[in-house]
Amino acid sequence: MSDLNAKEQANVRAALQFLRSRCGGWEPLAKALRANSDNLAVVGRGGAASASLAVRVAKLASVGVDDVLTGRFPEAGTCAHCGHRAAAEEQLPPR
C-alpha cells in the first residue's frame, strides 16, 4: 500500500526509469538514493512507490517533489542517455 495515488506512483516509476538509465542501472541508482536495488527494481516494474522514495528521487534530480509527482520530471522528450531535450517542434509527430 502507498500513500500516493496511482498516477503519482506511475510518475515516480517514470522518474526512476529515467534515473536508472542516467545512472547506469539499479545498483548505482540505489546507492545514490540510499535504497535497496532489489526494491527499486520491483518499484520500477510496477510495484508500489512511496512518498519517501519520491522525495529522494526529487532530491537526487534537483527538482521539486511536485515535479516528480505530477510527471514534469523528466521533461517530455528528454534523452535519458545524454540529457538532450528535443525542441517542441521536433516532438510533434510528422504530418
Helices and strands as residue ranges (DSSP letters): H 6-23, H 26-33, H 37-44, H 51-61, H 65-70, H 88-91
